[in-house]
Amino acid sequence: MAFNPKHHLSANLDALRLAFALQREARTPTTGEAEVLRRYAGFGGIKAVLNPPDEESFWQRQGDRELRPLVQDLHQLLREYAGPQGAEEYLSSLKRSVLTGFYTPPQLIDAVASTLHDEGVTVRAVLDPSAGTGQFLDGLRRQGHDPREVLLFEKDLLTGLVLAALHGKEQTRVEPFEEIAPRYAGRFDLVTSNIPFGDIPVFDVGYANGKDKLKRQACRAVHAYFFV
């Protein structure tokens, strides 16, 4: 199926509207609401969200003009739930994710989870350092895995809001992966993720100032850092 930015953006808005409401009401989603949340897929590739919604000069391209009402709705939603300052924080985080926020097709996730199951791998503790909405964890559970310990990191604030709504605050960290506590070293028997790619440096004190040359060099690009 071809990528449809308008459909994609509309589904994201539905999910965010629901995630904010769940946060305000301090409750977990119903089964039907969880499906709405899972249709959220970030803003990777939707560059129109970077345009100021009320400045006409940024909306000359036909494809962008079709998205403008949805971008205006997004700004309004953020102001409504987070106030002017909070909305700016969410938008700043969103803008940083446009180049890296691309999600894994469920078929690939199911293939990975199925292979682990078929090979008899028991998943006791799982880490996802760039979790999105927790698709890899969902895939593991669809294939019969039931990890007793889960830790999901997501740097983008809006995506983190959806992640926490789906998987609970006790399993999620809405912060950069490089902030993971040292006590987690060697704790997990499975790490799954569709890591971000790009020439984006990462500042990890332990890696950048350490004696290991490979770790120091890995901090120059986000994907190298995640692999190491």
C-alpha positions as CSV (number, residue, x, y, z in Angstrom):
1,M,0.0,0.0,0.0
2,A,1.4,3.4,-1.0
3,F,2.3,5.9,1.7
4,N,-0.7,8.3,2.2
5,P,0.4,11.3,4.2
6,K,-3.1,12.6,4.7
7,H,-4.4,9.2,6.0
8,H,-1.3,8.8,8.1
9,L,-1.6,12.3,9.7
10,S,-5.3,11.8,10.4
11,A,-4.7,8.5,12.2
12,N,-1.9,10.2,14.2
13,L,-4.3,13.0,15.3
14,D,-6.9,10.5,16.4
15,A,-4.4,8.6,18.5
16,L,-2.9,11.8,20.1
17,R,-6.4,13.2,20.9
18,L,-7.2,9.9,22.6
19,A,-3.8,9.7,24.4
20,F,-4.2,13.2,25.9
21,A,-7.7,12.3,27.0
22,L,-6.5,9.1,28.7
23,Q,-3.7,11.1,30.4
24,R,-6.2,13.7,31.7
25,E,-8.6,11.0,32.9
26,A,-5.8,8.9,34.4
27,R,-7.1,5.6,33.0
28,T,-6.0,2.8,30.7
29,P,-7.4,2.4,27.2
30,T,-10.2,0.0,26.3
31,T,-9.5,-2.7,23.7
32,G,-11.0,-0.5,21.0
33,E,-9.1,2.6,22.2
34,A,-5.8,0.6,22.1
35,E,-6.4,-0.1,18.4
36,V,-6.8,3.6,17.8
37,L,-3.5,4.2,19.6
38,R,-1.7,1.5,17.6
39,R,-2.6,3.2,14.4
40,Y,-0.2,6.1,15.4
41,A,3.0,5.8,13.3
42,G,4.9,9.0,14.0
43,F,5.6,11.9,11.6
44,G,8.6,10.5,9.6
45,G,8.5,11.8,6.1
46,I,5.6,14.2,6.6
47,K,7.6,17.4,6.2
48,A,4.5,19.6,6.0
49,V,4.2,19.4,9.8
50,L,7.2,21.7,9.9
51,N,5.3,24.5,8.2
52,P,3.8,27.3,10.3
53,P,0.1,26.6,9.9
54,D,-1.0,30.2,9.6
55,E,1.6,31.5,7.1
56,E,0.3,31.2,3.6
57,S,3.7,31.3,1.9
58,F,4.6,27.9,3.3
59,W,1.6,26.1,1.7
60,Q,2.0,26.6,-2.0
61,R,2.5,23.0,-3.0
62,Q,-0.7,21.0,-3.8
63,G,0.2,18.1,-1.6
64,D,1.0,20.4,1.4
65,R,-2.2,22.3,1.0
66,E,-4.2,19.1,1.5
67,L,-2.5,18.6,4.8
68,R,-2.8,22.1,6.1
69,P,-6.1,21.7,7.9
70,L,-4.7,18.6,9.7
71,V,-1.6,20.5,10.7
72,Q,-3.7,23.3,12.0
73,D,-5.7,20.7,14.0
74,L,-2.5,19.4,15.4
75,H,-1.4,22.8,16.7
76,Q,-4.8,23.4,18.2
77,L,-4.8,20.0,19.9
78,L,-1.4,20.6,21.5
79,R,-2.3,24.1,22.7
80,E,-5.6,22.8,24.1
81,Y,-4.0,20.0,26.2
82,A,-0.5,21.4,26.9
83,G,-0.8,25.2,26.8
84,P,1.4,27.5,24.7
85,Q,4.7,26.5,26.3
86,G,3.9,22.8,26.4
87,A,2.8,22.9,22.8
88,E,6.1,24.4,21.7
89,E,8.0,21.6,23.5
90,Y,5.9,19.0,21.8
91,L,6.4,20.6,18.4
92,S,10.2,21.0,18.9
93,S,10.4,17.3,19.7
94,L,8.2,16.4,16.7
95,K,10.4,18.4,14.3
96,R,13.4,16.5,15.4
97,S,11.7,13.2,14.6
98,V,10.6,13.9,11.1
99,L,13.9,12.6,9.6
100,T,14.1,9.5,11.8
101,G,10.6,8.5,12.8
102,F,9.9,5.5,10.5
103,Y,8.1,2.4,11.8
104,T,8.7,-1.2,11.0
105,P,6.0,-3.1,9.0
106,P,4.2,-5.6,11.3
107,Q,5.0,-8.5,9.0
108,L,8.7,-8.0,9.7
109,I,8.2,-7.8,13.4
110,D,6.1,-11.0,13.4
111,A,8.8,-12.8,11.4
112,V,11.4,-11.9,14.0
113,A,9.1,-12.9,16.9
114,S,8.1,-16.1,15.2
115,T,11.7,-17.1,14.5
116,L,12.6,-16.6,18.2
117,H,9.6,-18.7,19.2
118,D,10.4,-21.5,16.7
119,E,14.0,-21.6,17.9
120,G,12.9,-22.1,21.5
121,V,14.2,-18.8,22.7
122,T,12.7,-17.8,26.1
123,V,12.4,-14.1,26.4
124,R,12.6,-13.1,30.0
125,A,13.7,-9.4,29.9
126,V,13.4,-7.3,26.8
127,L,14.7,-3.8,26.0
128,D,13.7,-1.5,23.1
129,P,15.9,1.6,23.0
130,S,13.8,3.3,20.4
131,A,10.4,1.9,20.9
132,G,7.9,4.0,18.9
133,T,4.6,2.7,20.2
134,G,6.0,-0.6,21.3
135,Q,5.4,-2.6,18.1
136,F,8.2,-5.1,18.8
137,L,6.8,-5.9,22.2
138,D,3.3,-6.4,20.7
139,G,4.8,-8.7,18.1
140,L,6.6,-10.8,20.7
141,R,3.3,-11.2,22.7
142,R,1.4,-12.1,19.5
143,Q,3.8,-15.0,19.1
144,G,3.4,-16.3,22.6
145,H,6.3,-14.6,24.4
146,D,5.6,-13.2,27.8
147,P,8.7,-11.3,29.2
148,R,8.6,-10.7,32.9
149,E,10.6,-7.5,32.5
150,V,10.2,-4.8,29.9
151,L,11.9,-1.4,29.4
152,L,10.9,0.8,26.5
153,F,12.7,4.0,25.6
154,E,11.2,6.7,23.3
155,K,12.8,10.1,22.9
156,D,10.0,11.9,21.0
157,L,7.5,13.4,23.4
158,L,4.3,12.8,21.4
159,T,5.2,9.2,20.5
160,G,6.1,8.7,24.2
161,L,2.7,9.9,25.2
162,V,1.1,7.1,23.0
163,L,3.7,4.5,24.2
164,A,2.9,5.2,27.8
165,A,-0.9,5.0,27.2
166,L,-0.5,1.6,25.6
167,H,2.1,0.0,27.8
168,G,2.0,1.9,31.1
169,K,4.4,4.4,32.7
170,E,6.2,1.6,34.7
171,Q,7.5,0.1,31.5
172,T,8.3,3.3,29.5
173,R,10.9,6.0,29.6
174,V,10.1,9.1,27.6
175,E,13.7,10.2,27.3
176,P,16.8,9.5,25.2
177,F,18.2,6.0,25.4
178,E,21.7,7.4,26.3
179,E,20.1,8.2,29.7
180,I,19.7,4.5,30.6
181,A,21.0,3.8,34.1
182,P,24.2,1.8,34.4
183,R,22.5,-0.8,36.6
184,Y,20.7,-2.1,33.5
185,A,24.0,-3.3,31.9
186,G,23.8,-7.0,31.1
187,R,20.2,-7.2,32.4
188,F,18.3,-8.0,29.2
189,D,18.4,-11.2,27.1
190,L,16.7,-9.6,24.1
191,V,17.1,-6.1,22.5
192,T,14.7,-5.4,19.7
193,S,14.2,-2.1,17.8
194,N,14.1,-0.3,14.5
195,I,16.8,2.2,15.5
196,P,17.0,5.7,14.1
197,F,19.5,6.3,11.3
198,G,21.4,9.5,10.5
199,D,24.5,11.6,11.0
200,I,23.2,12.8,14.3
201,P,25.7,12.8,17.1
202,V,24.9,11.3,20.5
203,F,26.3,12.5,23.8
204,D,26.8,9.6,26.1
205,V,29.3,10.5,28.9
206,G,30.4,7.0,29.5
207,Y,31.1,6.4,25.8
208,A,32.4,9.8,24.8
209,N,34.9,10.0,27.6
210,G,35.8,6.3,27.9
211,K,38.9,4.4,26.7
212,D,37.1,2.3,24.1
213,K,37.8,3.8,20.7
214,L,34.9,2.1,19.1
215,K,32.4,3.5,21.6
216,R,33.9,7.0,21.2
217,Q,33.5,6.8,17.5
218,A,30.0,5.4,17.7
219,C,28.8,8.7,19.3
220,R,29.3,10.5,16.0
221,A,26.2,8.9,14.4
222,V,23.0,7.8,16.1
223,H,22.7,4.5,14.3
224,A,26.3,3.5,15.1
225,Y,25.7,4.4,18.8
226,F,22.6,2.2,18.9
227,F,24.3,-0.7,17.3
228,V,27.2,-0.6,19.8
